[in-house]
Amino acid sequence: MSLVAIVGRPNVGKSTLFNRLVGMRQAIVDDTAGVTRDRHYGRCEWCGREFSVVDTGGYTTNSDDVFETAIRSQVQIAIDEADLVLFMVEAATGITDYDAEIADILRRTRKPVVLCVNKVDSGEKMYDSYQFYSLGLGEIYSISAANGSGTGDLLDAVVAALPDEEQKEDPYAGLPRIAIVGKPNVGKSSLTNALLGEERNIVTPVAGTTRDAIETHYNKFGHEFMLVDTAGIRRKTKVHEDLEFYSVMRSIRAIEHADVCILMIDATTGMEAQDMNIFNLILKNRKGCVVVVNKWDLFLKDSNTMREYTDALKARLAPFNDIPVIFTSVVKMQRIQDVLNAATEVYANYSQKIPTARLNEALLPVIEETPPPAWKGKYVKIKYITQLPTSFPAFAFFCNLPQYVKDPYKRFLENQLRKHFNLTGCPVQIYCRQK
């Protein structure tokens, strides 16, 4: 999916335009310059073309020199990452030094740039926008992000300038994609290097060494897949660098495009809040999951420690806790092969197609024995079950009154599916449909 970055100096209306493009009030908007501190990431659809949008935010600083450096680094990162740069200026203020500096950087890039003049909400202000032709960035688009005027023409220009999405033929298309995700410094790059048997990625004790989502073709020991090592995902309040924001964003996109995610956690700290956030992100995107507890050699243990740790971990992950848990020490090369075997097994479960006859044969007797609870004197009868043609395991239960099948009974159905068919590591979606 193409990526569009909105850049510009503070208080020109970037967040207002971002909210309009993604269709929700995701970014805080205020007249004060520099309100946007976190970076926002959303999706926009126009004329059948979907693309991602990043609001790069404004800056507040006391030093002009620091401010200039921040602008330069922010715009440079946006240029490197984005497929198209949406450069936003303001009609009433005219061309400022900062606008000129950003324009100077954008003129030297080979990426497409669309120049957008904001706060043109009357015919008289239209004349103020013509001065921006002197920036040398081609056609200008006058808009009012607040009331939406002119945004249609702007989006037409953006969609027309985006590179064609027809990808070159990928020699690895069709191979499983396995992403290694987690917080910084839990050993993701070390695990990648251990699996590949070579120092493919830089490893240091400093959190955040890996900045990019690095893809490698793995073909050893009877396994073949694309292995993706991602940057660590920290809480928003901990992300101070622009560079790290884009690293986190690429990690999120790696999860979106993966089939199975290996979630690495630190044995010494356990499943923390941010680990749960990443787990919920995997769940939200309906991806297969393997939990790897790394640095197990540093954990004080007795004969029952591993079982107790697993039970506590699964209790934290409930209700979706039918997940393989592997305890490793990457530096001591302990149980590395188990991680591969678990990820391969989860992918096999994730991509399996269960015949309708087998589903009905296994589940209909169970449903007959334990039918859905009656609702206001009405009885639900489930007639048959089939698997839907989705990329993840999803099943349709056809019945007479689908609206009366509540979540507790859906969980019962999911448990029966897991009991009769191997769905370990896979999120399961259940839909009740009218017969």
C-alpha positions as CSV (number, residue, x, y, z in Angstrom):
1,M,0.0,0.0,0.0
2,S,1.3,3.5,-0.9
3,L,2.3,5.9,1.8
4,V,1.6,9.7,1.8
5,A,3.3,11.9,4.3
6,I,1.9,15.4,5.2
7,V,4.8,17.8,5.9
8,G,5.0,21.5,6.7
9,R,5.7,24.0,9.4
10,P,3.6,24.1,12.6
11,N,0.0,25.3,12.6
12,V,-0.7,25.2,8.9
13,G,-3.5,22.6,9.4
14,K,-1.8,19.3,8.8
15,S,-3.7,17.5,11.5
16,T,-7.0,19.0,10.3
17,L,-6.4,17.7,6.8
18,F,-5.2,14.3,8.2
19,N,-8.5,14.0,10.2
20,R,-10.5,14.8,7.1
21,L,-8.6,12.3,4.9
22,V,-8.9,9.3,7.4
23,G,-12.5,10.2,8.2
24,M,-12.1,10.5,12.0
25,R,-10.9,12.9,14.7
26,Q,-7.7,11.0,15.4
27,A,-5.3,13.9,15.7
28,I,-5.9,16.7,18.2
29,V,-6.5,20.0,16.5
30,D,-5.9,23.4,18.2
31,D,-4.9,27.0,17.2
32,T,-1.7,26.6,19.3
33,A,1.3,25.7,17.2
34,G,3.0,22.3,18.0
35,V,0.0,20.5,19.5
36,T,0.8,17.3,17.5
37,R,3.6,15.6,19.4
38,D,2.8,11.9,18.6
39,R,2.7,10.9,15.0
40,H,-0.6,9.7,13.5
41,Y,-1.0,7.0,10.9
42,G,-4.3,6.2,9.1
43,R,-5.8,5.0,5.9
44,C,-7.6,7.0,3.2
45,E,-9.7,5.7,0.2
46,W,-10.4,7.8,-2.8
47,C,-11.9,6.7,-6.2
48,G,-11.2,3.1,-5.4
49,R,-7.6,3.6,-4.5
50,E,-6.5,3.0,-0.8
51,F,-3.4,4.5,0.6
52,S,-1.8,5.2,4.1
53,V,-1.4,8.7,5.4
54,V,1.1,10.0,8.0
55,D,0.6,13.3,9.9
56,T,4.2,14.3,10.7
57,G,3.1,16.8,13.3
58,G,4.5,20.2,14.2
59,Y,7.4,21.2,16.4
60,T,7.8,23.5,19.4
61,T,11.2,24.6,20.4
62,N,13.0,27.6,21.8
63,S,16.0,27.5,19.5
64,D,15.8,28.4,15.9
65,D,18.8,26.2,15.1
66,V,17.2,23.1,16.8
67,F,13.9,23.9,15.0
68,E,15.6,24.1,11.6
69,T,17.4,20.7,12.3
70,A,14.1,19.1,13.4
71,I,12.4,20.3,10.2
72,R,15.2,19.0,8.1
73,S,15.3,15.6,9.7
74,Q,11.5,15.2,9.8
75,V,11.1,16.1,6.1
76,Q,14.1,14.0,5.1
77,I,12.7,10.9,6.9
78,A,9.2,11.5,5.3
79,I,10.8,11.8,1.9
80,D,12.8,8.5,2.4
81,E,9.7,6.6,3.6
82,A,6.8,8.0,1.7
83,D,5.8,7.3,-1.9
84,L,4.4,10.8,-2.2
85,V,4.9,14.0,-0.1
86,L,2.0,16.3,0.5
87,F,3.6,19.7,1.3
88,M,1.2,22.0,3.2
89,V,1.5,25.8,3.4
90,E,-0.8,28.6,4.5
91,A,-2.2,31.3,2.3
92,A,-2.5,34.2,4.8
93,T,1.1,34.0,6.2
94,G,2.7,33.7,2.8
95,I,6.1,32.1,2.2
96,T,8.2,31.8,5.4
97,D,11.8,30.9,5.8
98,Y,10.7,27.4,7.0
99,D,8.5,26.9,3.9
100,A,11.4,27.9,1.6
101,E,13.7,25.5,3.4
102,I,11.3,22.6,3.1
103,A,10.7,23.4,-0.5
104,D,14.4,23.5,-1.2
105,I,14.7,19.9,0.2
106,L,11.6,18.7,-1.8
107,R,12.9,20.1,-5.1
108,R,15.9,17.8,-4.8
109,T,14.0,14.6,-4.2
110,R,12.8,12.3,-6.9
111,K,9.6,11.5,-5.0
112,P,6.3,13.1,-6.3
113,V,5.4,16.3,-4.3
114,V,1.9,17.8,-4.2
115,L,1.8,21.4,-3.0
116,C,-1.3,22.3,-1.0
117,V,-2.2,25.8,0.1
118,N,-4.5,25.7,3.2
119,K,-7.0,28.2,4.8
120,V,-8.2,29.4,1.4
121,D,-11.9,29.6,2.5
122,S,-13.0,32.6,0.4
123,G,-12.5,33.9,-3.2
124,E,-10.3,36.8,-2.0
125,K,-7.8,34.5,-0.3
126,M,-7.4,32.6,-3.6
127,Y,-5.1,35.5,-4.8
128,D,-2.8,34.9,-1.8
129,S,-2.1,31.4,-2.9
130,Y,-0.6,32.3,-6.3
131,Q,2.7,33.5,-4.6
132,F,3.5,29.8,-3.8
133,Y,4.2,29.1,-7.5
134,S,7.6,30.8,-6.8
135,L,8.6,27.7,-4.7
136,G,9.1,25.8,-7.9
137,L,7.1,22.7,-7.0
138,G,4.6,22.9,-9.9
139,E,0.8,23.0,-9.6
140,I,-0.7,24.3,-6.4
141,Y,-4.0,23.1,-4.9
142,S,-6.0,25.6,-2.8
143,I,-8.0,24.0,0.0
144,S,-9.7,24.7,3.3
145,A,-9.0,21.6,5.5
146,A,-11.5,22.9,8.0
147,N,-14.6,23.0,5.8
148,G,-13.3,20.6,3.1
149,S,-13.4,22.8,0.0
150,G,-10.9,21.9,-2.6
151,T,-9.9,18.6,-1.0
152,G,-11.6,16.6,-3.8
153,D,-9.3,18.1,-6.4
154,L,-6.3,17.6,-4.1
155,L,-7.1,13.9,-3.6
156,D,-7.5,13.5,-7.4
157,A,-4.0,14.9,-7.8
158,V,-2.6,12.7,-5.0
159,V,-4.1,9.5,-6.5
160,A,-2.9,10.5,-10.0
161,A,0.7,11.1,-8.7
162,L,1.0,7.9,-6.6
163,P,3.2,5.3,-8.2
164,D,1.4,2.4,-9.9
165,E,0.7,-0.4,-7.4
166,E,1.3,-3.2,-9.9
167,Q,4.3,-4.8,-8.3
168,K,7.1,-6.5,-10.2
169,E,6.8,-10.3,-10.1
170,D,8.0,-11.4,-6.7
171,P,10.1,-14.5,-6.9
172,Y,9.0,-15.3,-3.3
173,A,5.3,-14.7,-3.7
174,G,3.2,-17.4,-2.1
175,L,5.8,-18.3,0.6
176,P,4.7,-17.9,4.2
177,R,5.7,-14.6,5.8
178,I,6.9,-14.9,9.4
179,A,7.5,-11.6,11.3
180,I,9.5,-11.5,14.6
181,V,8.0,-8.7,16.7
182,G,8.3,-7.4,20.3
183,K,9.6,-4.6,22.4
184,P,13.2,-3.2,21.8
185,N,16.1,-5.3,23.1
186,V,14.3,-8.7,23.7
187,G,16.5,-10.4,21.1
188,K,14.7,-10.3,17.8
189,S,17.8,-9.6,15.7
190,S,19.7,-12.2,17.7
191,L,17.0,-14.8,16.9
192,T,17.1,-13.9,13.2
193,N,20.9,-14.3,13.1
194,A,20.6,-17.6,15.0
195,L,18.0,-19.0,12.6
196,L,20.0,-17.9,9.6
197,G,23.3,-19.0,11.0
198,E,25.0,-15.8,10.0
199,E,25.4,-12.2,11.4
200,R,22.7,-10.8,9.1
201,N,21.5,-8.0,11.4
202,I,23.5,-5.7,13.7
203,V,23.1,-6.7,17.4
204,T,24.0,-4.4,20.3
205,P,22.8,-4.1,23.9
206,V,21.4,-0.7,23.0
207,A,17.6,-0.8,22.6
208,G,16.4,0.3,19.1
209,T,19.5,-0.8,17.1
210,T,17.2,-2.3,14.4
211,R,15.5,0.6,12.5
212,D,14.1,-1.2,9.5
213,A,11.9,-4.3,8.9
214,I,14.5,-6.6,7.3
215,E,13.2,-9.4,5.0
216,T,15.3,-12.6,4.4
217,H,14.5,-15.7,2.4
218,Y,14.9,-18.7,4.7
219,N,15.4,-22.2,3.1
220,K,17.0,-24.7,5.5
221,F,16.1,-27.9,7.4
222,G,13.0,-28.5,5.2
223,H,11.5,-25.1,6.0
224,E,11.1,-22.3,3.4
225,F,9.5,-18.9,4.2
226,M,10.2,-15.2,4.3
227,L,11.6,-14.1,7.7
228,V,11.0,-10.5,8.7
229,D,13.0,-8.9,11.6
230,T,11.3,-5.8,12.8
231,A,12.2,-2.8,15.0
232,G,11.1,-2.9,18.6
233,I,7.6,-1.4,19.3
234,R,7.6,1.0,22.3
235,R,4.7,2.9,23.9
236,K,4.0,6.2,22.1
237,T,5.1,8.3,25.1
238,K,8.6,6.6,24.9
239,V,9.0,7.3,21.2
240,H,10.9,10.6,21.0
241,E,12.8,10.2,17.7
242,D,11.1,10.8,14.3
243,L,13.3,8.0,13.0
244,E,12.0,5.6,15.6
245,F,8.4,6.5,14.8
246,Y,8.8,5.4,11.2
247,S,10.6,2.2,12.4
248,V,7.6,1.4,14.6
249,M,5.2,2.2,11.7
250,R,7.1,-0.2,9.5
251,S,6.9,-2.9,12.2
252,I,3.1,-2.4,12.4
253,R,2.9,-2.8,8.6
254,A,5.1,-5.9,8.8
255,I,2.5,-7.4,11.2
256,E,-0.3,-6.4,8.7
257,H,1.5,-8.3,5.9
258,A,2.6,-11.3,7.9
259,D,1.0,-14.7,8.1
260,V,2.5,-15.7,11.5
261,C,4.0,-13.4,14.1
262,I,6.6,-14.6,16.6
263,L,6.1,-12.4,19.6
264,M,9.3,-12.3,21.7
265,I,9.1,-11.3,25.4
266,D,11.8,-11.0,28.0
267,A,11.7,-13.8,30.6
268,T,13.0,-11.5,33.3
269,T,10.3,-8.9,32.9
270,G,7.4,-11.1,31.9
271,M,4.3,-10.1,29.8
272,E,4.2,-6.4,30.3
273,A,1.5,-3.9,29.1
274,Q,3.4,-3.1,25.9
275,D,3.8,-6.8,25.1
276,M,0.0,-7.1,25.5
277,N,-0.5,-4.1,23.1
278,I,1.6,-5.9,20.5
279,F,-0.3,-9.2,21.1
280,N,-3.6,-7.3,20.7
281,L,-2.3,-5.8,17.4
282,I,-1.5,-9.3,16.2
283,L,-5.0,-10.4,17.3
284,K,-6.7,-7.4,15.7
285,N,-5.0,-8.2,12.3
286,R,-6.0,-11.9,12.7
287,K,-2.5,-13.3,12.4
288,G,-1.1,-16.6,13.6
289,C,1.0,-16.3,16.8
290,V,3.9,-18.0,18.6
291,V,5.1,-16.6,21.9
292,V,8.8,-16.9,22.5
293,V,10.1,-16.3,26.0
294,N,13.7,-15.3,25.5
295,K,16.6,-14.9,28.0
296,W,15.3,-18.0,29.9
297,D,18.9,-18.7,31.0
298,L,18.7,-15.5,33.2
299,F,15.6,-16.7,35.0
300,L,15.8,-18.4,38.4
301,K,14.0,-21.7,38.2
302,D,13.1,-25.0,39.8
303,S,11.5,-28.1,38.5
304,N,8.0,-26.6,38.0
305,T,9.0,-23.1,36.9
306,M,8.4,-23.6,33.1
307,R,4.9,-25.0,33.6
308,E,3.9,-22.3,36.2
309,Y,5.3,-19.5,33.9
310,T,3.3,-20.9,30.9
311,D,0.1,-21.1,33.0
312,A,0.5,-17.5,34.2
313,L,1.3,-16.3,30.6
314,K,-1.8,-18.1,29.1
315,A,-4.0,-16.7,31.9
316,R,-2.8,-13.2,30.8
317,L,-3.5,-13.9,27.1
318,A,-7.0,-15.3,27.7
319,P,-9.4,-15.8,26.1
320,F,-7.1,-16.5,23.1
321,N,-4.5,-18.6,24.8
322,D,-4.3,-21.7,22.5
323,I,-0.8,-20.5,21.5
324,P,2.5,-22.3,21.4
325,V,4.9,-21.0,24.1
326,I,8.6,-21.6,23.5
327,F,11.3,-20.9,26.1
328,T,14.6,-19.9,24.5
329,S,18.0,-18.5,25.2
330,V,19.2,-17.2,21.9
331,V,22.7,-16.4,23.0
332,K,23.1,-20.0,24.2
333,M,21.3,-21.4,21.1
334,Q,18.7,-23.2,23.3
335,R,15.5,-24.4,21.6
336,I,15.9,-22.3,18.5
337,Q,14.7,-25.1,16.2
338,D,11.6,-25.4,18.3
339,V,10.6,-21.8,17.4
340,L,10.9,-22.7,13.7
341,N,8.8,-25.9,14.1
342,A,6.1,-24.1,16.1
343,A,5.9,-21.2,13.5
344,T,5.6,-23.8,10.6
345,E,2.9,-25.7,12.5
346,V,0.9,-22.5,13.2
347,Y,1.2,-21.6,9.5
348,A,-0.2,-25.0,8.5
349,N,-3.1,-24.6,10.9
350,Y,-3.6,-21.0,9.8
351,S,-3.8,-21.9,6.1
352,Q,-5.8,-25.2,6.3
353,K,-9.2,-25.5,4.7
354,I,-11.5,-27.9,6.6
355,P,-14.1,-29.6,4.4
356,T,-17.7,-28.7,5.1
357,A,-18.6,-32.4,5.6
358,R,-16.0,-32.9,8.3
359,L,-17.1,-29.7,10.1
360,N,-20.8,-30.7,10.2
361,E,-20.0,-34.3,11.1
362,A,-17.9,-33.2,14.1
363,L,-19.9,-30.2,15.4
364,L,-23.6,-30.8,14.7
365,P,-23.9,-33.6,17.2
366,V,-22.2,-31.4,19.9
367,I,-24.5,-28.5,19.0
368,E,-27.6,-30.8,19.2
369,E,-26.5,-31.9,22.6
370,T,-25.7,-28.3,23.8
371,P,-27.9,-26.0,21.8
372,P,-27.7,-22.1,22.1
373,P,-29.7,-20.8,25.1
374,A,-33.3,-19.8,24.3
375,W,-33.8,-16.0,24.0
376,K,-37.2,-14.6,25.0
377,G,-38.9,-18.0,24.4
378,K,-37.3,-18.4,21.0
379,Y,-35.1,-21.4,20.1
380,V,-32.1,-21.1,17.8
381,K,-31.4,-24.0,15.5
382,I,-28.0,-24.2,13.8
383,K,-28.5,-26.1,10.5
384,Y,-25.0,-26.4,9.1
385,I,-21.4,-25.0,9.2
386,T,-18.9,-24.0,6.6
387,Q,-15.5,-22.4,6.5
388,L,-15.3,-19.0,4.8
389,P,-12.7,-18.3,2.0
390,T,-10.7,-15.9,4.1
391,S,-6.9,-15.7,4.7
392,F,-7.5,-16.6,8.4
393,P,-9.7,-19.4,9.9
394,A,-13.3,-18.0,9.8
395,F,-16.5,-20.1,10.0
396,A,-20.1,-19.4,9.2
397,F,-22.8,-21.1,11.3
398,F,-26.2,-20.9,9.4
399,C,-29.2,-20.8,11.7
400,N,-32.8,-19.5,11.9
401,L,-32.2,-16.7,14.4
402,P,-28.5,-15.5,14.2
403,Q,-29.2,-12.4,16.2
404,Y,-29.9,-14.5,19.3
405,V,-26.5,-16.3,19.3
406,K,-24.5,-14.4,22.0
407,D,-20.8,-14.1,22.6
408,P,-20.6,-16.8,25.4
409,Y,-22.0,-19.4,23.0
410,K,-19.7,-18.2,20.2
411,R,-16.8,-18.9,22.6
412,F,-18.3,-22.4,23.2
413,L,-18.3,-23.0,19.4
414,E,-14.8,-21.8,19.1
415,N,-13.6,-24.1,21.9
416,Q,-15.4,-27.0,20.1
417,L,-13.6,-26.1,16.8
418,R,-10.3,-26.1,18.6
419,K,-11.1,-29.4,20.3
420,H,-11.9,-31.2,17.0
421,F,-9.5,-29.5,14.6
422,N,-5.9,-28.3,15.1
423,L,-6.2,-24.5,15.3
424,T,-3.3,-23.9,17.7
425,G,-1.9,-20.4,17.4
426,C,-4.7,-19.2,15.1
427,P,-7.3,-16.6,16.0
428,V,-10.8,-17.9,15.0
429,Q,-13.6,-15.7,13.8
430,I,-17.2,-17.0,14.1
431,Y,-20.1,-15.6,12.1
432,C,-23.8,-16.6,12.6
433,R,-25.8,-16.1,9.4
434,Q,-29.4,-16.4,8.4
435,K,-30.4,-19.8,6.9
